[in-house]
Amino acid sequence: MDSKLPRVGTTIFTVMSRLAVEHSAVNLGQGFPDFEPPDLLCQRLSEAIREGRNQYAPMHGVAALREAIAEKTRDDYGRVVDAEREVTVVSGASEAIFDAVQAVVRPGDEVIVLDPCYDCYEPAIDLAGGRAIHVPLDPIDFSVDWDRVEAAFTEHTRLLMLNSPHNPSGAVFDADDIAALGHLVERFQPWLISDEVYEHIVFDGRRHESLSRYPNLAERTFVVSSFGKTFHCTGWKVGYCLAPPALTEEFRKVHQYNTFCTFGPAQWALAAMLREQPAHHRELAGFYQDRRDHFRALLADTPLRLLPVPGGYFQLVDYSEVSDLDDAAFVRWLTIEHGVAAIPLSPFYQQPPVDQRLARLCFAKNPETLATAAERLARLPRRGESVTA
């Protein structure tokens, strides 16, 4: 039969995790921690289960959690949102992105995405009958060329998809980016999706420029976030979307026929966590900055060149001094021959830059895991020594 997603196969994350298991490799590929969520969160989950919070949650989310999200948004970004009409709890950020795209994109619409971008963006656009217009980020520092973005707008442009802190690079928006974005929104009036799942993982004193901070942007934006990234519980698949009432209404029309509702006990536990231990997400940047710095120090004696990491929990490495293999072949070789699984960057692109030699490593791991990986990476041969696919 004809496929609705002819270019889509098994995701690179699944492929590399499976390969890591097959070869007993340290898995620095898929982006999940190998340590547990906060004790308080686990305790509140257990309590919610024992208290009988085990049936369907309300479609748009447990009221206590939506109210806690509204309070957090006010405290973190100064935006007052209506918990009833502007906050929707969903089954992970990927669902939120899918629902938002389906809510506003119609057949024939164009959606601008910034490459490299997360691999769920374009399939959602395709399923809505839209067309992804790929605008490349700078291949060195992954900054946005806003002139190129502006040039990509046409009369068919419906939506612009943004991601800061950026996956896979960790690049973050600054005030100049927000000003440039504001100019485009004023001129073209697109809808926006702002993927902010790493919102609390921004380093070196930088401020996360959530679009929630800016009324002129927030009024046209689906802001997406993830409790899995914030509370080290990616397997729970709980996220949320903030949007103005009219956008939320359309968003919920899709959500109710997609997953309808999200894991109920976790919602009660997350509401308690936000209220009882707000210091956790406020201290997350320091927590991960320590891991970033520790991992970079461990990698100093390897032949890998380390790119800057302004945010997120991934380290990009340039392996040009090791191999001239393309990135897909390199990470496969790295997993099989050296016992460390990574993710290539090419699946994040429509057209990868010529001669780019980058791989993504996740440092959201225990120190022991990072040390084992670094020890293996230190044994990588230099370019010119025997390296085969």
Secondary structure, 3 states (H helix, E strand, C coil): CCCCCCCCCCCHHHHHHHHHHHCCCEECCCCCCCCCCCHHHHHHHHHHHHCCCCCCCCCCCCHHHHHHHHHHHHHHHCCCCCCCCCEEEECCHHHHHHHHHHHHCCCCCEEEEEECCCCCHHHHHHHCCCEEEEEECCCCCCCCCHHHHHHHCCCCEEEEEEECCCCCCCCCCCHHHHHHHHHHHHHHCCEEEEECCCCCCECCCCCCCCHHHCHHHHCCEEEEEEHHHHCCCHHHCCEEEECCHHHHHHHHHHHCCCCCCCCHHHHHHHHHHHHHCCHHHHCHHHHHHHHHHHHHHHHHHCCCEECCCCECCEEEEECCCCCCCCHHHHHHHHHHHHCEECEECHHHCCCCCCCCCEEEEECCCCHHHHHHHHHHHCCCCCCCCCCCC
